[in-house]
Amino acid sequence: MRRGFAPHPMRGSAPQPRWGLRPQTPIGFSIISNLMMICSLIFVLTTCYFLAFARCASASTTVPFVGCPASGSTNIPAPSASPTKLNIPSDIAAKLALYAGAHTAILAPRGWRCSGDWGTDTATLSITPPKDSPHANDASVTIRFDKEGTGSDRYDIMTIGRTYFPKLVSAAAYENFLLDWNRYAHDQLTQAPRYSTDRLIYLSPSALEYETPAVKSGIAQWVAHKNSPFVQYGIISITGKYLSSDNEDDRIIIFINVNLPPEFSYLTPFILAAARPCMLGEGATSCPLQNGVVYNQ
């Protein structure tokens, strides 16, 4: 007997392989059967993927609304709205709420605290964990917009826009702003740097998403004004169509920074996905987070 073969179970001693197909099985048939098995596996995996995608895309779930008062030169009362329907899975919606204040709105973990600040050309909404949370001073979900005005009101549009959106903020525009700044301001103007540890994805010529690693300096530091022990994610957009109350010719730079501890990090993709239409300049009517919100100003 040849090595590696066993006696034929029937009469005779024709060698048969211990593994694989028997020699009498046509090679073409084995190839076809293997291809059919691979195609079936691909079909099953593709079906599962699209079923999962359809679950996320088609689920319309209600999330509670939380109005947040804002302080400024005059205080703005909390806006009002009915519970909001969003296309997110019900198990995720059960962990989120829609927070709105100072003409801004964002999803964040349910049961957190919120506060807003506003001025002539800027507004900020911050959502932070409860006071008894171990992350009370570390975590936050923040949305901020700065409307282009004159002088220092254009600081973020110029310093960040020149670095990350050079087609929107030309070198000449930046230099002119620099001259004005040095004429009236007492501190030195600093153009936002690019950070080697950041991961950037451009959504459009005027919007990008970023990821800043934990405890690293990055673009998130410019947005949230602090480093974080957690990975930070966010969106930056220069647009004029985010607020229905503003002239669409006015340029606005909008920041969303999501800084969640690991036990809440699974919510980050849904928070960003809900905000993305608002950030891409598709208009207030296309922003699901603003639909039905009444600002009492």
ABEGO torsion letter per residue (X at the ends): XBBGBBBBABBEABBBBABEBBAABBAAAAAAAAAAAAAAAAAAAAAAAAAAAAAAAABBBBBBBBBBBBBBABBBBBBBBBBBBBBBBAAAAAABBBBBEGGBBBBBBBGBBBBBBBBAABBBBBBBBBAABAAAAABBBBBBBBBBBBEAAAAAAAAAAAAABAAABBAAAAAAAAAAAAAABABBBBBBBBBAABBBBBABAABBBBBBBBGBBBAAAAAAGBBBABBBBBBBBBBAAABAABBAABBBBBBBBBBBBAAAAAAAAAAAAAAAAAAAGAEAAABAAABGBBBBX
